Amino acid sequence: MIASASMAVIKFVVGVAIGSLALISEALHSSVDLAATIVTWIVVRISDRPADEEHHYGHGKIESLSALGVIALLYILAGGIVVQAYSHLREGLPPPRLSAIPFVVLLIDIGVNLWRARALHRAARDTRSQALEADALHFASDVLGSVAVIIGLALSGLGYAWGDAAAAIGVAVLISILGLRLGRATIETLLDRAPEGAAEKAGAAIKALPGVVDIERLRVRMVGPRHFVDVTAKVPRTYPIDRIDTIKQQAQDAVSAALGEADLTFTAVPVARDNESVRDRIMVIARNSGLAIHHVTVHDLGEKLIVSIDLEVDGEMALVDAHTIAHRLEQNIRDEFGTDVEVDTHIEPLEPELPLGTDAAPARTVAIQAALSRFATGSPIHDIHNVRVRDTDAGEIVNFHCRAAPTMSVARVHESVDEIERMLRRAFPTVKRVISHAEPPHGS
């Protein structure tokens, strides 16, 4: 602001002293730049304020409005310069009185404006500020305007009386061209035109995330230096909610890395993937109904699909109500796979989330461990260890670890362990549940 005011005053005084319309026009241009810089300083402070209850997208667009106001001042100035230059040409006024002073002033002005334009352009690029970019363009136009004035004064010195007025017109034309360029970008921002290449960058960043199947819709707009991105993305319907939330956060980070300062609104649309299994689809149906199921067994008999499900409901619920829930689940499955699908639902009480329990007596644990080791004799399962027995209101719960050959299939391990568990429940009728954990030998 100090540089703008100083150079405007010096150019105006020298222009009046030597009678140069071009230099006076350039001084007026610098005066407008001074006003623009003051406005920019105020506007940037306001636009930096965070979003509030009345401005949900922040205050960034005030920069675009201020840029339009400055552009309007520039065009008014350009029009006045053209009118005055035409008057000089028509009336044939004498050329300015030349000396080395105006040239020295203009060269200093060029140096100062180059420094200011470069500094403001760098700041505008780093902060994506339209207001700072507008100010940088004004100072850049001052550089070109000063060059035009030097040419005009030189022509006048060589005897071309029209040189000074022609240089003034050149300054006006230059101001108009720069104003048109900035005005176009500012109006596009106010009309929410998507920034060049922003949608492609944001889309590529989101599509690259694991879990994003495709993008259904993507919109980008600028408010001040911030990109606001709205995206509707397709995600697998089998994903749990916390996985979707993770994808949303990853999308925010990816878009910010691609565009800089960004605010992402992410809408997830669940879709069925081609590789979804029948079991996956049944689990989705149950989850959408808020039901807990397990032991989903599916058999394909060629022309007929057989589905068996264990459905957990509140143990205190009346049978008629539980049957209604099971019937509704079976109907939803038939709606998905066809009316000829055979569905059988086993209804069982839902295990309490935090059942009361205590550790069994050490002697009881030793007895059950000995029984497990005895039942494992002759089977592929060995090294029964880490046995724990807990007493609950529903009965005893037994947890144990065991080992099997590292190359043994999971199906065979499961069958062998299941047999041991069945023998344990027969030997100890009070055992409610047995949970085993099979693992390979140490070092495998």
N, C-alpha and C positions, 0 to 999 in steps of 0.2 A: 504493500500500500504506500509505503514511503517512497519507493522507487517510482511508482506510477505517478504520484503527485508531483515529485520533483521534476521528472522528465516532461510531464504535461506542461508545467509552468515554464520551464526553460524553452521548450519548443514553441510555445505560444508567444513568449516575449520576443524571441529571435524572429519568428515568423512575422509578427507585427512590425518589428523594426526594419526588416528588409522588404516587407510587402509581398510575402510569398503565401499564396492561397494554399498551396500543397502542404507547406510546413504547418500552417494554422490548422488545416484539416487533420493532419497527423496529430497535432496537439489535442484537438477535440476528440479524436479517436482514443488517445491515451486517457483523456478524462473519463470517457465512457468505461474504459478498462478499470480505472480507479473505482468508479461506482460499482462495476461488476465484481471487483475483488472484495469490496466491503460486503456486498450482498452475499457473495460466496462464503466468506468467513462466517457470517451469521447463519446461513443456510446449512453449512456443514455441521455446525454445532447442534442445530435442531435435528437434522437427519440422523445424527448419531444416537439420538434418544431411543431406548428400547420400545418395543410394542407395549401398548397399554389397552385399557378397556374400550377406548374409542377408536384406536388405530391398531387393529389386530395384525396388520402386516408391517408395522413400523411406520417411520416418518420419511422413508427414503424418497418418495415421489416429489417431495418439496424441492429436491434438487432439479428435477425435470422442469417443474414450474418456474423456478428461478432462471434456468437456462433459457426458457422461452422468453421470459421478460428481458433478459440481457440481449437476446437476438433481436427482439423488437426495437430496443434502443439502437442497436447497430444499424438496422435498416433505416430508422429515422435519420440517423447521422449520415448514412450513405446518400440518402435522398437529398438532404440539405447540401452536402458537398457537391453533388452533381448539378443542382440548381445554381449554386454560386459559381461553379466552374464555367457553366454555360453562359452565365451573365458576364464573366470576365472575357470569355472568347468573343461574345457578341459585341461588347462595348470596346474591345481592343485596349484594355488597360495596359500600362507600361509594365515590362518584366521586372521582377524583383532585383534589388541591389545586392549583388553578390560579394561575398568575402569568404575567408576560410572558416569563420565562426560557425555558420550553419552546417557545413560539412563535418566539422569536429563534433558538434552536438549530435548530429545524426549517427556518426560512427559510434560514439559513446552509447547512444540509445540502442543501436543494434546489439552491442555487446551485452548491455543490461537485459534486453528482452530475450536474447538467446539463453542467457543463464536462467531467467525466470520461466521461460517456456519449457526448458528441459527439466527443471526441478518440479514444476507443476505436472508435467506430463508423466513423470516417473511416479509421483504421488497418486495421480489419477489412475494409472495402470495398477498400482499396488492395492488401492482401495476401491477400484471400480466406481469412482465418483464422477457422475456427469457434470456436476458443478465445477469440479477442479479441471475436468477435461475442457469445459467451455472456457474457463479462464486461461488455460494453456493455449487454446486456439487463438484467443484474443492477442496474447503476447506474440504468438507466432505471426499473426497478421500484422502486428506492429513492425516486426522485422522486415517483412516484405514491403510494407507501406513505406518504411524509411528508405529502402532501396529505391522504390519508385520515386520518392521525393528527390533523392540524390540525382537520379536520371533526369528528372524534370528540371532541377536547378542547373544541371550541366547543359541541357539543351538551351535553356534561357541564356546561359553565359555564352553559348556559341551563336547567339543571334536569333534563335527560334523563339519568338515571343509567346507562342502557344504552349511551350514546353511545361511551364508551371501549372497551367490549368489542366493540361493533359495528364500530368502526374497526379493531380488531385482527383481527376476522374478515375485514374487507375487505382488509387487508394479506395475509392468508393466501390468499384467493381470487385476488388479483392475482398473487401469487407462483406459484400453481398454473397460471394461464392462460399466463403468460410461459414457465414451465417446459414446458408442453405444446407450445407453439409451437416452442421451441428443440429439445425432445426429438424432435419429428417430423422436423425437418430433419436432426438428427444421425443418427437411425436410418436415414433414407433414404440418407444418405451411406455408412453402414456396410454397407447392403444393396446398394450400387453402383447406386442409382437414378440415371438420367441427369439431370443438372441441367436445369432448365427452359429450353427453347429452345437448348441447347448443340448438340444433334445437327443441328438445322435450320441454325444458323449455320455449323457446320463443313462440313456437306454442301454448302451454297451456295457457300462459299469454294473447296472442292475442285472442284466442277462447273464453276466459272468459269475454271479453268485450261485453257489450250490443250493438247490432247493427251489430256484425260480424256474418254472417250466417255460413261461413265455410272458410277454407284456401285452396286455389288452389295450391299454390307453396310457399315453404319457403327454403331459402338458408342462410347459416351462414359461415363466415370465420373470421379469426383473422388477424389483422395487428397490431403488437406490443401488447399492453395491451387492445386494443379496439376490440369489436365484431362489425362486419358489417353484418347487417341482411337485406335481401331482401325478402319481402313477398308480395304475391298477394292474397288479401282477398276478399271474396264475401260479398257484402252489399246489403240491399234492394234498389231496383231501385227507390222506392218512396221517398227516403230520399233526402232532399235538400243538396246543396253543402256545406253549413256551417255545417250541421250535419256530413257530411263525414269528413270535416276538423277536427272537434272535435274528431271523432273516431281515426284519424291519430295521433293526439297529445296524446290521451289516450294510444294508442298502443306504442308510443315511451316511455312514462313513465312506462308502464307495462314491456316492454322488458328491460329497464334500471334497474328496480327493480329486475328482474329475473336474469340478467346476469352481472350486474355491468355496466361498461363503455360500451355503445353501440350506434351505429349509425344506425337508421332504415330507409330503403326506403320502403314506403308503397304504393302499387298500389291497388286501389279499383275497383272491377269489379261489376257493378250493375246486380242483378239477380232478377227474379220474385219469390216471395214467394208463397207458397201454399195458404195462407190465404188472398191473394190480392183480393179485390172486383172488380167488373166491373167498378165502379166509379174510384177506384184507378188506374186501367189500362188506363182509358180514360184520367185522369189527367196527367199520365206519357207521353202519346202520345202527348198531347197538349204542355207539358213543353219541350219535345224534339224538338218540332217545334217552340218553342219560342212564343207561343200564350197564351193570357190571356182568360180563360173561367171561367164561374161560372154557378150556377143553373143547374148542371148536373142531369138530371132526367132519371132513367132507369126503364123500365117496361119489365117484362118477360111474354110473351103471350104463353108460352109453347114451341112452335116450332119457335117462332120469338122473337127477341130482339128489343125493341123500345128505342131509345136514343134521348133525347132532350138536347140541349146545348145552352147557351148564349155565344156568341163570341164577344169579344171587339176588335175593330180596330180603327185606327185613324179616327176621325170624318171627316176630310177633304179628306179622301181617296175616290176615285171614286167607284161607286157600282160594276162595272165590276171587278175591282181589289179585292175588298173585297169578292165578290162572288167566285173568283178563290181561295182565301185563304180558304174560308169555304168549297169549294168543295174538296180541297186537304186534309183538316182535316177529312172530312167525308170519303174519300177514305182510309186514314190511319186507321181509326176506322174499316172499313170493312175488311181491310187486317188483322187486329188483331182478329176480332170476326167472320168473314165470310161474304160472299157477300149478304146474305139474311137479314142482320141486317138493320133495318130502322132508319135512322139518319136524324133529322131535326135540323138545326142550325139557331138560331135567331141572326142576326147581329145587334150590337148596337155600338154607339161611345164610345171610351175609355175615361173614366173620366180623366181630366187633373190631373197631379200629385200634383200640387200646385195651385189649383184654387183661384182666388182673391175673397175675401169676407170680409164683415164687420158685426158687431153685429147689429141686427135689433133694431128699437126703442123700449124702454121698454113697451110702450102701445101695440105694436104688439105682443110682447112676452106674455104679460098678456092675450090678447085676444085669442091667440092660446092655452095657458095653460087652460083657461076656457073652450074652445071648447073640448080639450082632456078629461078634467074631465067630461064634459057633455056626450061625446060619450061613456065613460067608465061606465056610470051609468047603472046598470042592468047586466053588464058583470062580469066575475070573476076577472077582472083587476080593481085595485083601487089605491089610493094614488099616483096620477100623480105628480111628483116633478122633480126638477132639469131640467126644460125646458129651452132650448137654441135655439134661432132662429138667423140664419145668412143669409145675403143677398149676393148672388153671381151673376155672369153674366148669369148663366143658370137658376136661380130661387132661391127660398128660401130653405134652408136646416134646418130641425127641428130635434133636439136631445132631448129625454126625458127619465126619469126613471119612473118605475112603480112597483107595487107589486102584487103578486098573492099567493095563498095558497101554502105552502111548499110541499104538497103532490101532487100537480097538475102536470100532465105530461107535458113534454116539447112541445109535439105536440099540446096539447090543448091550452097552453099558447101562442104558436106561432099563432095559428088560431085566438085567441081572439085579440091579439095585431094587427095582420094584418087587421082585420075588423075595428079597431079604426083608423089605418093609412089610410085605403081607405076612410073612412068617412071624415077624416081631409083634404085629397086632393080634395075631392068633394066640401067641404065647402070653401076651400082656393085654388083655381086653380093655384095660383102662387107658391105653394109649390112644389118644384122639387123632394125632397127626404125626407123620414122620417126614422130616426134611433132610435129604442127603445131599452131599456135595462131593462129586467124584473128581479126582485130579490124577494126573500122571505121576510116576515116581519122581523123586528128586533128581534134578540134572537132566530131565528129558526135555 
